[in-house]
């Protein structure tokens, strides 16, 4: 008779969830025993790093990925990284071991008390099977909920369940499939097309979902056909439009009044694949400029319901985009002249971040995927980079530090053959530093560029914004990432000047490498 474990393994294999990111404890060993040869287990040394790697991998591949965590303590360690996965809408399937059923009520060591509540409200679904026979169905639900919601799910399984024998009827779970529909109605498309065609000064605002859903090229074609100026929604975790395209207007600021000011002069604001909006700094003001209306297109009902302004159409953004292109006449395609980057600013005591980013732009292949976690250098980044391909940019979607190093490993694993560069601030790097060991252990071909300025630069900037200057805890001097990297097995160097940096960036490596660059302190 089949066991719970063999059925679970076969289900996961059929669904393509054969890469497992994990950091196991004793409760998880019975699930991991006897993994088929088609599975690969990627070990991380901390649960936050495990989830960060899985987040990057899921975003890079566009597919669900299995994460294996340890009970309550390990799951708790993962929650900071989980916030980023929630807002990047990554379909992570988190599994955690639980004590044997007879010991849970006793609160024995490593029991996960009220396991289904632990990860809420972050996860979109959480469950613990009522009995061993319900494990395969519960696992299937965790996978399908993650796919349908595009949000992490969580399943806690008592470890004595895995060896339980099941009847043959449980194999019915193996052939299940769940698919989503979500096209807009014809009347809705006609109405939206008419409004767009009748607007005097429409503008397109794209969100990270446009890249995550594979709409990058179609969004570019639509903007060009309609000659629409394009903004990227505030705090993007992906880049949905080439940032040096002549129609690109920039990334919207993350304040209410600031967004309104940036969009002033437009009478129709079409938001595709983004919340309205991910605000950050408290900048009071009107939500929209005077005389403007906003229409949001999203497949996330939660995003639509919580928006403070505008109309929302809950539908597949890709289907809506294709429908609008079919309904609206557009001009013939023409050669696009991209806007060149300006001359980079120069630092006085160290390299200016613009010099670092210009060196990356000049030396790295055009299809390089960048994983960026250097919050104090945002303005310098967008001034210098030239990103024209889908999947070129990944950022911590919730702003939680510790994403950059692990996600770069996950993205590189998910995009074999494509160059991957992690651009990480020295403050951020410490939150996910053990990802270096995984990169070395699995010889992941990723370049880590560490920008070292000895401070939490964004925090110092916020101190000024909030009028709280002179606060402690913003300085982090004395960090040597070349020595740290060497300890984890990653070859590391220091770039002394721009020419040295360019020379190092032009070289390639079959595995991971780290380049430390001292930079001037800048503001976002």
C-alpha positions as CSV (number, residue, x, y, z in Angstrom):
1,X,0.0,0.0,0.0
2,X,1.2,3.5,-0.7
3,X,2.4,5.7,2.2
4,X,1.6,9.4,2.7
5,X,5.2,10.2,1.9
6,X,5.3,8.3,-1.5
7,X,2.0,9.9,-2.6
8,X,3.2,13.3,-1.6
9,X,6.5,12.9,-3.4
10,X,4.7,11.7,-6.6
11,X,2.2,14.6,-6.5
12,X,5.0,17.1,-6.1
13,X,6.9,15.5,-9.0
14,X,3.9,15.6,-11.3
15,X,3.4,19.3,-10.5
16,X,7.1,20.1,-11.1
17,X,7.9,21.1,-7.5
18,X,11.1,19.1,-7.5
19,X,13.5,21.8,-6.3
20,X,13.2,22.2,-2.5
21,X,14.7,25.1,-0.6
22,X,15.1,24.3,3.0
23,X,16.7,24.2,6.4
24,X,15.5,21.0,8.1
25,X,15.0,20.1,11.7
26,X,14.2,16.7,13.2
27,X,10.4,17.0,12.5
28,X,11.1,17.4,8.8
29,X,13.4,14.3,8.3
30,X,10.6,11.8,7.7
31,X,9.3,13.9,4.8
32,X,12.8,14.2,3.2
33,X,13.6,10.5,3.5
34,X,13.5,8.6,0.2
35,X,13.3,11.7,-2.0
36,X,13.2,10.5,-5.7
37,X,16.4,11.2,-7.7
38,X,14.6,13.8,-9.8
39,X,14.4,16.1,-6.7
40,X,17.1,18.5,-5.7
41,X,17.5,19.9,-2.2
42,X,19.0,23.4,-1.8
43,X,20.2,23.9,1.7
44,X,20.3,27.4,3.3
45,X,21.8,28.1,6.7
46,X,19.0,30.3,8.0
47,X,15.3,30.1,7.2
48,X,15.1,33.8,6.1
49,X,17.8,33.0,3.5
50,X,15.9,29.9,2.5
51,X,12.7,31.9,1.8
52,X,14.7,34.7,0.1
53,X,16.3,32.2,-2.3
54,X,12.9,30.5,-3.0
55,X,11.4,33.9,-3.6
56,X,14.0,34.8,-6.2
57,X,13.7,31.3,-7.8
58,X,9.9,31.6,-8.0
59,X,10.1,35.1,-9.5
60,X,12.7,34.0,-12.0
61,X,10.9,30.9,-13.2
62,X,7.3,32.0,-12.8
63,X,6.5,28.7,-11.1
64,X,5.6,27.6,-7.5
65,X,8.4,26.4,-5.4
66,X,8.5,24.2,-2.3
67,X,10.1,25.5,0.9
68,X,10.8,23.1,3.8
69,X,11.0,24.8,7.2
70,X,11.3,23.6,10.8
71,X,8.2,23.7,13.1
72,X,7.5,27.0,15.0
73,X,11.1,28.3,15.5
74,X,12.2,27.8,12.0
75,X,8.9,29.2,10.6
76,X,9.3,32.2,12.8
77,X,12.8,32.8,11.5
78,X,11.4,32.9,8.0
79,X,8.7,35.5,8.5
80,X,10.8,38.6,7.8
81,X,11.7,37.2,4.4
82,X,8.1,36.0,3.9
83,X,6.8,39.6,3.8
84,X,8.8,40.3,0.6
85,X,7.4,37.1,-1.0
86,X,3.9,38.2,-0.1
87,X,4.2,41.5,-1.8
88,X,6.0,40.1,-4.8
89,X,3.1,37.6,-5.1
90,X,5.5,34.7,-5.2
91,X,3.7,31.3,-5.1
92,X,5.8,29.7,-2.3
93,X,4.5,26.5,-0.8
94,X,5.8,26.5,2.7
95,X,5.8,23.1,4.5
96,X,6.8,22.6,8.1
97,X,7.2,19.6,10.3
98,X,5.1,19.2,13.3
99,X,5.5,17.0,16.4
100,X,3.7,13.6,16.5
101,X,0.0,14.1,16.9
102,X,-0.1,12.7,20.4
103,X,2.4,15.3,21.6
104,X,1.0,18.5,20.1
105,X,-1.6,19.0,22.9
106,X,1.1,18.4,25.5
107,X,3.1,21.2,24.0
108,X,6.1,18.9,23.8
109,X,9.4,20.3,22.6
110,X,9.2,21.4,18.9
111,X,5.4,21.2,18.9
112,X,3.9,24.0,16.7
113,X,1.0,25.1,18.9
114,X,-1.9,26.4,16.7
115,X,0.2,26.0,13.6
116,X,-2.3,27.3,11.2
117,X,-2.3,30.7,13.0
118,X,1.5,31.1,13.1
119,X,2.1,32.5,9.6
120,X,-1.2,34.4,9.3
121,X,-2.0,37.0,8.1
122,X,1.0,36.8,5.8
123,X,0.1,33.6,4.0
124,X,-2.9,33.3,1.8
125,X,-3.8,29.9,3.2
126,X,-2.6,27.8,6.1
127,X,-3.6,24.3,7.1
128,X,-2.8,21.2,9.2
129,X,-4.4,17.9,8.1
130,X,-7.0,16.5,10.4
131,X,-5.6,13.0,10.0
132,X,-2.8,11.3,8.0
133,X,-5.2,10.3,5.2
134,X,-5.8,14.0,4.6
135,X,-2.2,14.9,4.0
136,X,-2.1,14.4,0.2
137,X,-5.3,16.4,-0.3
138,X,-4.0,19.2,2.0
139,X,-0.7,19.3,0.2
140,X,-2.5,19.6,-3.1
141,X,-4.6,22.5,-1.7
142,X,-1.5,24.3,-0.5
143,X,-0.1,24.1,-4.0
144,X,-3.3,25.1,-5.8
145,X,-4.0,28.0,-3.4
146,X,-0.4,29.3,-4.0
147,X,-1.0,29.1,-7.7
148,X,-4.5,30.7,-7.7
149,X,-3.7,33.4,-5.2
150,X,-0.1,34.0,-6.3
151,X,0.7,34.2,-2.6
152,X,2.6,31.9,-0.2
153,X,0.8,29.1,1.6
154,X,1.7,27.1,4.7
155,X,1.2,23.5,5.6
156,X,2.1,21.9,8.9
157,X,2.3,18.1,8.9
158,X,2.8,15.9,12.0
159,X,5.9,13.8,11.3
160,X,4.3,10.5,12.2
161,X,1.8,11.0,9.3
162,X,4.4,10.5,6.6
163,X,4.8,6.8,7.2
164,X,1.1,6.0,7.4
165,X,-0.3,3.6,4.8
166,X,-3.2,4.8,2.7
167,X,-5.9,3.1,0.6
168,X,-5.6,3.1,-3.2
169,X,-8.4,5.7,-3.5
170,X,-5.9,8.4,-2.4
171,X,-4.2,8.3,-5.8
172,X,-7.1,10.3,-7.1
173,X,-5.3,13.4,-5.8
174,X,-2.4,12.8,-8.1
175,X,-4.3,13.7,-11.3
176,X,-5.9,16.9,-10.1
177,X,-5.5,20.2,-11.8
178,X,-6.9,23.7,-11.0
179,X,-6.8,26.5,-13.5
180,X,-7.9,30.1,-13.3
181,X,-9.9,32.1,-15.9
182,X,-10.1,35.8,-15.7
183,X,-10.7,37.6,-19.0
184,X,-12.6,40.9,-19.0
185,X,-16.1,40.9,-20.6
186,X,-16.4,42.4,-24.1
187,X,-18.6,45.3,-22.8
188,X,-15.9,46.1,-20.1
189,X,-13.2,46.1,-22.8
190,X,-15.2,48.3,-25.1
191,X,-16.0,50.8,-22.4
192,X,-12.3,51.0,-21.3
193,X,-11.1,51.3,-24.8
194,X,-13.6,54.2,-25.5
195,X,-12.5,56.0,-22.4
196,X,-8.8,55.6,-23.3
197,X,-9.5,56.7,-26.9
198,X,-11.5,59.8,-25.7
199,X,-9.0,61.0,-23.1
200,X,-7.2,64.2,-23.9
201,X,-4.0,63.2,-22.0
202,X,-4.0,59.6,-20.8
203,X,-1.0,58.0,-19.0
204,X,-0.1,54.4,-18.3
205,X,1.2,53.4,-14.9
206,X,2.7,49.9,-14.9
207,X,3.4,47.7,-11.8
208,X,5.8,44.8,-11.2
209,X,3.0,42.3,-12.0
210,X,3.3,43.4,-15.7
211,X,6.8,41.9,-15.7
212,X,5.9,38.9,-13.5
213,X,3.0,38.0,-15.7
214,X,5.1,38.1,-18.9
215,X,3.6,41.3,-20.3
216,X,6.8,43.4,-20.6
217,X,7.0,43.3,-24.5
218,X,3.2,43.7,-24.9
219,X,3.2,46.7,-22.6
220,X,6.0,48.3,-24.6
221,X,4.1,47.7,-27.9
222,X,0.9,49.1,-26.4
223,X,2.5,52.3,-25.2
224,X,4.3,52.8,-28.5
225,X,1.1,52.1,-30.5
226,X,-0.8,54.7,-28.5
227,X,2.1,57.0,-27.8
228,X,1.4,56.8,-24.1
229,X,3.8,58.2,-21.5
230,X,4.6,55.5,-19.0
231,X,5.3,55.7,-15.3
232,X,6.2,52.8,-13.0
233,X,4.1,52.5,-9.9
234,X,5.9,53.4,-6.6
235,X,8.3,51.0,-4.9
236,X,8.5,48.5,-7.8
237,X,9.8,45.0,-7.1
238,X,10.1,44.4,-10.9
239,X,10.7,46.7,-13.9
240,X,7.8,46.4,-16.4
241,X,9.1,48.9,-19.0
242,X,12.6,49.9,-20.4
243,X,13.9,52.7,-18.2
244,X,15.7,54.5,-21.0
245,X,12.7,54.3,-23.5
246,X,11.6,57.8,-24.7
247,X,8.1,57.2,-23.3
248,X,9.4,56.3,-19.8
249,X,8.8,59.0,-17.3
250,X,10.3,57.4,-14.2
251,X,9.3,55.6,-11.0
252,X,6.5,57.4,-9.2
253,X,7.4,58.7,-5.8
254,X,6.0,56.8,-2.8
255,X,4.0,59.6,-1.2
256,X,0.3,60.5,-1.8
257,X,0.8,64.2,-2.6
258,X,4.0,63.4,-4.6
259,X,2.2,60.9,-6.8
260,X,-0.6,63.4,-7.5
261,X,2.0,66.1,-8.4
262,X,3.8,63.7,-10.8
263,X,0.6,62.8,-12.6
264,X,-0.6,66.4,-12.9
265,X,-1.9,67.2,-16.4
266,X,-3.3,63.8,-17.2
267,X,-7.1,63.2,-17.3
268,X,-7.1,59.4,-17.4
269,X,-4.6,57.3,-15.4
270,X,-4.6,53.6,-16.4
271,X,-2.9,51.5,-13.8
272,X,-2.0,48.0,-15.0
273,X,-0.7,45.2,-12.7
274,X,-0.1,47.4,-9.6
275,X,-1.7,48.4,-6.4
276,X,-3.0,52.0,-6.1
277,X,-0.5,52.7,-4.7
278,X,2.3,51.3,-2.5
279,X,2.9,54.5,-0.5
280,X,5.9,54.8,1.9
281,X,6.8,58.3,3.0
282,X,3.9,60.3,4.5
283,X,3.4,63.1,2.0
284,X,-0.2,64.4,2.5
285,X,-2.1,65.7,-0.5
286,X,-4.9,64.8,-2.9
287,X,-4.8,61.2,-4.2
288,X,-5.2,62.4,-7.8
289,X,-4.7,65.6,-9.7
290,X,-7.7,67.8,-10.2
291,X,-9.8,66.6,-13.1
292,X,-8.2,63.2,-13.3
293,X,-9.8,59.8,-13.2
294,X,-8.1,56.5,-12.5
295,X,-8.8,52.9,-13.7
296,X,-6.9,50.0,-12.2
297,X,-6.6,46.6,-13.8
298,X,-5.5,43.8,-11.5
299,X,-6.1,40.1,-11.0
300,X,-5.8,40.6,-7.2
301,X,-9.2,41.3,-5.6
302,X,-7.5,42.5,-2.4
303,X,-5.6,45.2,-4.3
304,X,-8.8,46.3,-6.0
305,X,-10.8,46.4,-2.8
306,X,-8.3,48.4,-0.7
307,X,-7.4,51.1,-3.2
308,X,-8.4,54.5,-1.8
309,X,-9.4,56.0,-5.2
310,X,-10.5,55.2,-8.7
311,X,-12.3,52.4,-10.4
312,X,-11.0,48.8,-10.5
313,X,-11.4,46.0,-13.0
314,X,-10.5,42.6,-11.5
315,X,-9.3,40.6,-14.5
316,X,-6.2,39.1,-16.1
317,X,-4.1,42.2,-17.0
318,X,-2.7,40.3,-20.0
319,X,-6.1,39.6,-21.4
320,X,-7.2,43.3,-20.9
321,X,-4.0,44.5,-22.5
322,X,-4.5,42.3,-25.5
323,X,-8.2,43.3,-25.7
324,X,-7.3,47.0,-25.7
325,X,-4.7,46.5,-28.4
326,X,-7.3,44.8,-30.5
327,X,-9.9,47.4,-30.0
328,X,-7.8,50.6,-30.4
329,X,-6.0,51.6,-33.6
330,X,-2.4,52.3,-33.1
331,X,0.3,53.9,-35.2
332,X,2.7,51.8,-37.1
333,X,5.8,50.7,-35.2
334,X,8.9,52.8,-35.7
335,X,12.5,52.7,-34.6
336,X,12.9,53.7,-31.0
337,X,15.7,56.0,-30.0
338,X,16.6,55.2,-26.4
339,X,17.7,58.0,-24.1
340,X,21.4,57.8,-23.2
341,X,22.5,57.8,-19.6
342,X,24.0,61.1,-18.3
343,X,27.6,61.4,-17.3
344,X,27.9,59.8,-13.8
345,X,28.6,61.9,-10.8
346,X,32.0,61.5,-9.3
347,X,32.8,60.9,-5.6
348,X,35.3,62.9,-3.6
349,X,36.5,60.3,-1.1
350,X,35.2,57.1,-2.7
351,X,33.4,56.1,-5.8
352,X,30.0,57.6,-6.3
353,X,27.3,54.9,-6.7
354,X,26.6,56.4,-10.2
355,X,30.1,55.5,-11.2
356,X,29.5,51.9,-10.0
357,X,26.2,51.6,-11.9
358,X,27.7,53.2,-15.1
359,X,30.5,50.5,-14.9
360,X,27.8,47.8,-14.6
361,X,25.9,49.3,-17.6
362,X,29.1,49.5,-19.7
363,X,30.5,46.0,-18.9
364,X,27.6,43.6,-18.3
365,X,25.6,41.8,-21.1
366,X,22.3,43.4,-22.1
367,X,20.3,40.4,-20.7
368,X,21.8,40.6,-17.2
369,X,19.3,40.2,-14.4
370,X,20.0,42.5,-11.4
371,X,18.9,41.8,-7.9
372,X,19.1,45.1,-6.1
373,X,19.0,45.9,-2.4
374,X,20.7,49.2,-1.8
375,X,18.0,51.6,-0.8
376,X,20.1,54.7,-0.4
377,X,21.2,54.6,-4.1
378,X,17.8,54.5,-5.8
379,X,18.1,57.8,-7.6
380,X,21.7,56.9,-8.8
381,X,20.5,53.5,-10.0
382,X,17.7,54.9,-12.3
383,X,19.9,57.7,-13.6
384,X,22.6,55.3,-14.8
385,X,21.1,51.9,-15.7
386,X,19.7,50.8,-19.1
387,X,17.4,47.9,-18.7
388,X,15.5,46.8,-21.8
389,X,14.7,43.1,-21.2
390,X,12.0,41.3,-19.2
391,X,13.2,40.0,-15.8
392,X,16.0,42.5,-15.6
393,X,15.3,43.8,-12.1
394,X,14.3,42.3,-8.7
395,X,13.8,44.3,-5.5
396,X,12.5,43.4,-2.0
397,X,8.8,44.0,-2.5
398,X,8.0,44.7,1.1
399,X,11.2,46.6,1.8
400,X,12.4,44.0,4.3
401,X,16.1,43.7,4.4
402,X,17.8,40.4,3.7
403,X,16.3,39.8,0.3
404,X,19.3,40.7,-1.9
405,X,21.9,38.1,-1.4
406,X,19.6,35.1,-1.1
407,X,17.3,36.2,-4.0
408,X,20.3,36.7,-6.2
409,X,21.2,33.0,-5.6
410,X,17.6,32.0,-6.3
411,X,17.3,34.1,-9.5
412,X,20.6,32.6,-10.8
413,X,19.4,29.1,-10.1
414,X,16.1,29.9,-11.8
415,X,17.7,31.5,-14.9
416,X,20.6,29.2,-15.9
417,X,22.7,30.7,-18.6
418,X,21.6,34.3,-17.9
419,X,24.1,36.6,-16.1
420,X,22.9,37.6,-12.6
421,X,24.4,40.4,-10.5
422,X,23.4,41.2,-7.0
423,X,23.9,44.9,-6.1
424,X,23.7,45.0,-2.3
425,X,24.3,47.7,0.3
426,X,26.6,46.8,3.2
427,X,23.7,47.3,5.7
428,X,21.4,45.0,3.7
429,X,24.0,42.3,3.1
430,X,24.3,41.3,6.8
431,X,20.7,40.2,6.9
432,X,21.2,37.4,4.4
433,X,24.9,36.8,4.6
434,X,24.7,33.1,4.9
435,X,23.4,32.9,1.3
436,X,27.1,33.1,0.4
437,X,27.6,29.6,1.7
438,X,24.8,28.2,-0.5
439,X,26.2,30.1,-3.5
440,X,29.6,28.5,-2.9
441,X,28.2,25.0,-2.0
442,X,26.2,24.8,-5.3
443,X,28.6,26.8,-7.4
444,X,25.9,29.3,-8.4
445,X,27.3,31.7,-11.1
446,X,26.4,35.0,-9.6
447,X,28.3,38.2,-9.1
448,X,27.8,40.1,-5.8
449,X,28.7,43.8,-5.8
450,X,28.7,45.1,-2.2
451,X,28.4,48.9,-1.9
452,X,30.2,49.8,1.3
453,X,29.6,53.2,2.8
454,X,29.6,52.2,6.5
455,X,26.1,53.4,7.3
456,X,22.4,52.5,7.0
457,X,22.1,55.2,4.3
458,X,18.4,55.1,3.8
459,X,17.9,55.3,7.6
460,X,20.0,58.4,7.9
461,X,18.0,60.0,5.1
462,X,14.7,59.1,6.8
463,X,16.0,60.6,10.0
464,X,16.2,63.9,8.1
465,X,12.7,63.4,6.6
466,X,11.2,62.8,10.0
467,X,13.2,65.5,11.8
468,X,14.9,63.0,14.1
469,X,18.6,63.7,13.4
470,X,21.2,62.5,15.8
471,X,19.6,59.2,16.5
472,X,21.9,56.2,17.3
473,X,22.2,53.0,15.4
474,X,22.9,54.3,11.9
475,X,26.6,53.6,11.6
476,X,28.1,50.2,10.8
477,X,31.9,50.7,10.3
478,X,34.5,48.0,10.2
479,X,32.9,45.5,7.9
480,X,35.1,43.6,5.5
481,X,33.0,41.5,3.1
482,X,36.0,40.1,1.3
483,X,37.1,38.3,4.5
484,X,33.5,37.3,5.3
485,X,33.0,35.9,1.8
486,X,36.3,34.0,1.9
487,X,35.1,32.3,5.1
488,X,32.0,31.1,3.3
489,X,34.0,29.9,0.3
490,X,33.2,32.7,-2.2
491,X,36.2,34.4,-3.9
492,X,36.2,38.1,-3.1
493,X,38.1,41.2,-4.2
494,X,38.1,44.9,-3.5
495,X,37.8,47.4,-6.4
496,X,40.1,50.4,-5.7
497,X,38.9,52.8,-8.5
498,X,36.6,52.9,-11.6
499,X,39.1,51.4,-14.0
500,X,39.8,48.5,-11.5
501,X,36.1,47.9,-11.1
502,X,35.5,47.8,-14.9
503,X,38.4,45.4,-15.4
504,X,37.0,43.1,-12.7
505,X,33.4,43.3,-14.0
506,X,34.6,42.3,-17.5
507,X,35.9,39.0,-16.2
508,X,33.6,36.0,-15.7
509,X,33.4,33.2,-13.2
510,X,31.9,29.7,-13.3
511,X,30.8,30.1,-9.7
512,X,30.0,32.9,-7.3
513,X,32.3,35.9,-6.7
514,X,32.1,39.1,-4.6
515,X,33.4,42.6,-5.4
516,X,33.5,45.1,-2.5
517,X,33.4,48.8,-3.5
518,X,33.7,51.7,-1.2
519,X,31.1,54.3,-2.1
520,X,30.1,57.8,-1.1
521,X,27.0,58.2,1.0
522,X,24.0,59.2,-1.1
523,X,20.2,59.6,-0.5
524,X,17.3,57.7,-2.1
